[in-house]
């Protein structure tokens, strides 16, 4: 059990049986796909979605690292674990061996996409001084790469611009059972939380008699009073959802990670959250002394929430819990 502020008992803890497996995949993916290590890079549009970096060829054993990355993705798909990684749409298409088209470039580089789209939509005869080459930056040096043999000597014209645009777009073939959007959601889930969906797929408990006897034995406060067991209209539950509404999306994701081991939501929504032995809804259970911090069981997607006497106390304790979710907390 982790230590905490003076006077706090049963501080922020997560009880797990197979729950750490989900959190393991989540945390290892956070490091594996981090652009800091050179295998991947952020898209030109944001610092959120990643793609394979051209500089990855200079990373030691990069082929082995990419094989390992693929195995992590495959295992996560097989075991239905979500990853802390959001890739560009063309990357998902590459995994699926689906041909990319011009519209996909918008997810890589919006300005570059607009320039090629303009070229496609307009007559460029005698307007652009281009050849079948592309400039690439390698270690700060600009190098020219031909898009086809002898491309440096082939001007781009109105007649051949379609070929030029196609060669500027990644070309992979074949199809799969997923489309790129579906694969994106299966691997990473969604990062934007729908509070109505979350609340509609949450259940509440007040603890069994057996657990109450066990808690008495260890000196824990049995959850009496304040309306008995929790339910959707219980004052503490109303305060809980009011606190979650006050959170920004990042804090909500951290709360979700604290309780479930992952901060992504399945693409089907909260109704499809999984525990250690299959589908298991988000659950809030009445537990503990009011001096305790909330406690989580990632194996069961369950939050043990003490019956705090005020909204301000609940909010403070909940914030403290969700701000300490970067490592495992096991009892």
C-alpha positions in Angstrom: 0.0 0.0 0.0 1.4 3.4 -0.9 2.0 6.0 1.8 0.2 9.3 1.7 -0.6 12.5 3.7 -0.8 12.3 7.4 -4.1 11.0 8.7 -5.0 9.2 5.5 -5.7 5.5 5.5 -6.3 3.2 2.6 -4.6 5.7 0.3 -4.6 5.6 -3.4 -4.3 1.9 -4.2 -5.2 -0.3 -7.1 -5.9 -4.0 -6.4 -5.2 -6.3 -9.4 -5.2 -9.9 -10.5 -4.9 -9.7 -14.3 -5.6 -5.9 -14.6 -1.8 -5.1 -14.8 -1.7 -6.8 -18.2 -3.9 -4.1 -19.7 -1.9 -1.4 -18.0 1.3 -3.1 -19.2 0.3 -2.8 -22.8 -0.8 0.8 -22.3 2.4 1.9 -20.7 4.8 0.0 -23.0 3.1 1.4 -26.0 3.5 4.9 -24.6 7.3 4.4 -24.6 7.6 2.2 -27.7 5.8 4.7 -30.0 7.3 7.8 -28.4 9.0 9.9 -31.2 11.9 10.7 -28.7 13.4 7.3 -29.6 13.5 7.9 -33.4 11.4 5.0 -34.7 8.3 7.2 -35.1 7.6 10.9 -35.6 4.7 13.2 -35.1 2.6 14.1 -38.2 3.1 17.7 -39.6 -0.4 18.5 -38.3 -0.1 17.9 -34.5 1.9 16.4 -31.7 -0.6 13.7 -31.2 -0.6 11.3 -34.1 2.5 9.4 -35.1 3.9 7.6 -38.1 7.1 5.8 -39.0 10.0 8.2 -39.1 12.3 8.4 -42.2 15.1 8.7 -39.7 14.3 5.3 -38.1 16.8 3.7 -40.5 19.6 5.2 -38.4 18.3 3.6 -35.2 20.3 0.6 -34.1 18.5 -2.7 -34.8 15.5 -0.7 -36.1 14.1 -3.7 -38.0 14.0 -5.7 -34.8 12.3 -2.8 -33.0 9.7 -2.6 -35.7 9.1 -6.4 -35.4 8.7 -5.9 -31.7 6.3 -3.0 -32.3 4.2 -5.2 -34.6 4.0 -8.0 -32.0 2.8 -5.6 -29.4 0.1 -4.4 -31.8 -0.8 -7.9 -32.6 -1.0 -9.1 -29.0 -3.0 -6.0 -28.1 -5.5 -6.8 -30.8 -5.8 -10.5 -29.9 -6.3 -9.8 -26.2 -8.4 -6.7 -26.8 -6.2 -4.3 -25.0 -6.1 -0.6 -26.0 -2.8 1.1 -26.6 -1.6 4.6 -25.8 -0.8 5.3 -29.4 -2.6 7.2 -32.1 -1.2 6.8 -35.6 -1.9 8.7 -38.8 -4.6 7.3 -41.1 -2.1 6.4 -43.9 -0.2 4.3 -41.3 -3.3 2.3 -40.5 -3.9 1.8 -44.2 -0.3 0.6 -44.5 -0.9 -2.0 -41.8 -3.9 -3.2 -43.7 -2.2 -3.0 -47.1 -4.8 -0.7 -48.5 -3.9 1.8 -51.2 -3.7 5.4 -50.0 -5.1 8.2 -52.0 -4.7 12.0 -52.1 -7.2 12.6 -49.4 -5.1 10.6 -46.9 -2.3 13.1 -47.1 -4.4 15.5 -45.2 -3.7 13.4 -42.1 0.0 13.6 -42.7 0.6 17.2 -43.8 -2.4 19.5 -44.4 -0.5 22.1 -46.3 1.2 19.6 -48.5 -2.2 18.0 -49.2 -3.7 21.4 -50.2 -0.9 22.0 -52.6 -1.3 18.7 -54.4 -5.1 19.1 -54.3 -4.7 22.5 -56.0 -2.4 20.9 -58.6 -5.1 18.2 -59.3 -7.9 20.7 -59.6 -6.2 23.3 -61.8 -4.4 23.5 -65.2 -0.7 23.7 -64.3 0.7 23.9 -67.9 3.6 26.4 -67.8 2.9 27.3 -64.2 5.1 25.0 -62.1 8.7 24.2 -62.4 8.6 20.6 -61.0 10.2 17.3 -61.9 9.5 13.8 -60.7 11.6 14.2 -57.6 11.0 15.0 -54.0 13.2 16.8 -51.5 13.9 15.1 -48.2 15.7 16.3 -45.1 18.3 13.9 -43.6 20.3 15.1 -40.6 19.6 18.7 -41.5 20.7 18.2 -45.2 18.3 18.5 -48.0 18.6 15.6 -50.5 16.7 15.0 -53.8 15.1 11.6 -54.4 13.7 10.5 -57.8 10.1 9.3 -57.8 10.9 7.1 -60.8 14.0 6.2 -62.7 15.3 9.3 -64.5 12.7 11.4 -62.7 15.1 14.4 -62.3 14.9 14.9 -66.0 11.1 14.6 -66.4 9.2 17.8 -66.0 5.7 17.7 -64.4 3.0 18.8 -66.9 -0.7 18.8 -67.2 -0.5 15.5 -69.0 1.5 13.6 -66.4 0.5 15.4 -63.2 -1.8 12.5 -62.2 1.1 10.1 -62.2 3.2 12.6 -60.2 0.5 13.0 -57.6 0.1 9.2 -57.3 3.8 8.7 -56.8 3.8 11.3 -54.0 1.2 9.1 -52.2 2.2 5.9 -50.5 1.1 3.0 -52.7 0.3 -0.3 -50.9 -2.1 -3.0 -52.1 -4.6 -5.6 -51.1 -7.5 -5.2 -48.6 -8.5 -6.4 -45.1 -11.5 -7.1 -43.0 -11.1 -3.6 -41.3 -11.0 -0.3 -42.9 -8.4 2.2 -41.6 -10.8 4.0 -39.3 -12.0 0.8 -37.8 -8.4 -0.4 -37.2 -7.5 2.9 -35.6 -10.4 2.6 -33.1 -9.7 -1.1 -32.4 -6.0 -0.4 -31.6 -6.3 2.9 -29.8 -9.9 3.4 -28.9 -11.2 6.9 -28.7 -9.7 9.6 -26.6 -12.7 11.9 -26.3 -15.0 10.9 -23.5 -18.7 10.9 -23.8 -20.0 11.6 -20.3 -23.5 10.5 -21.0 -22.3 7.2 -22.3 -20.0 6.8 -19.3 -22.7 7.5 -16.8 -25.3 5.3 -18.6 -22.9 2.4 -18.5 -21.9 2.6 -14.9 -23.1 0.4 -12.1 -23.0 1.0 -8.3 -22.5 -1.3 -5.3 -22.7 -1.0 -1.5 -20.5 -4.0 -0.6 -21.5 -7.5 0.5 -21.9 -8.6 4.0 -18.8 -10.8 3.7 -16.7 -7.8 2.7 -18.2 -5.7 5.4 -17.2 -8.4 8.0 -13.7 -8.5 6.6 -13.4 -4.7 6.7 -14.5 -4.6 10.3 -11.8 -7.1 11.1 -9.2 -4.7 9.6 -10.6 -1.6 11.3 -12.1 -0.1 8.1 -15.3 1.8 8.3 -18.4 0.0 7.1 -20.4 2.0 4.7 -23.4 2.8 6.7 -25.6 5.9 6.5 -26.0 8.5 3.8 -28.7 6.5 2.0 -27.3 3.0 2.2 -25.6 1.6 -0.9 -24.7 3.8 -3.8 -27.2 4.3 -6.7 -27.4 6.8 -9.5 -29.3 9.4 -7.4 -27.2 9.0 -4.3 -25.8 12.3 -3.1 -22.2 11.0 -3.2 -22.7 9.7 -6.7 -24.2 13.0 -7.8 -21.1 14.7 -6.4 -18.9 12.2 -8.2 -20.4 13.0 -11.6 -20.3 16.7 -10.8 -16.6 16.3 -10.2 -16.1 14.4 -13.4 -18.0 17.1 -15.3 -15.7 19.7 -13.8 -12.6 17.7 -15.0 -11.1 18.5 -18.4 -10.8 15.6 -20.9 -7.3 14.8 -19.8 -8.3 14.5 -16.2 -11.2 12.3 -17.2 -8.8 10.0 -19.1 -6.5 9.8 -16.1 -9.5 8.8 -13.9 -10.4 6.2 -16.4 -6.8 4.9 -16.5 -6.7 4.8 -12.7 -9.8 2.6 -12.5 -9.4 0.4 -15.6 -5.7 0.5 -16.4 -6.2 2.2 -19.8 -7.2 5.8 -20.7 -8.8 4.8 -24.0 -12.4 3.9 -24.6 -13.4 0.9 -26.8 -14.8 2.0 -30.1 -18.2 0.6 -29.2 -18.3 2.8 -26.1 -18.3 2.3 -22.4 -20.7 -0.6 -22.7 -17.8 -2.6 -24.1 -15.3 -2.0 -21.3 -13.5 -5.3 -20.4 -12.2 -6.7 -17.1 -10.0 -9.6 -16.5 -12.6 -12.2 -17.5 -14.6 -10.5 -20.2 -16.9 -7.5 -20.5 -17.3 -5.6 -17.3 -18.8 -2.2 -16.8 -17.3 0.7 -14.9 -18.4 0.4 -11.3 -18.4 2.6 -8.2 -18.6 0.9 -4.9 -19.1 2.4 -1.4 -16.1 1.7 0.6 -13.7 3.1 3.3 -13.3 5.9 5.7 -13.8 9.5 4.7 -10.1 10.0 5.4 -9.2 7.5 2.7 -8.5 8.3 -0.9 -10.4 6.4 -3.6 -9.1 3.0 -4.4 -9.2 1.2 -7.7 -9.4 -2.5 -8.9 -8.3 -2.4 -12.5 -9.1 -6.1 -12.8 -12.8 -5.3 -12.3 -13.0 -1.7 -13.5 -14.2 -0.8 -10.0 -13.7 2.4 -8.1 -14.0 2.2 -4.3 -15.3 5.6 -3.3 -15.7 6.5 0.4 -18.9 8.3 1.5 -17.4 11.7 1.7 -19.5 14.3 3.6 -19.1 17.1 1.1 -18.5 17.8 -2.6 -15.3 19.7 -1.9 -13.8 16.8 0.0 -14.8 14.3 -2.7 -13.3 16.5 -5.4 -10.0 17.0 -3.6 -9.6 13.3 -2.9 -10.5 12.3 -6.4 -8.1 14.8 -7.9 -5.3 13.5 -5.7 -6.0 9.9 -6.9 -6.1 10.6 -10.6 -2.9 12.7 -10.5 -1.0 9.7 -9.3 -1.8 7.2 -12.0 1.6 6.9 -13.8 2.6 3.8 -12.0 1.1 0.7 -10.5 -0.4 0.9 -7.0 -1.0 -2.6 -5.7 -2.0 -3.8 -2.3 
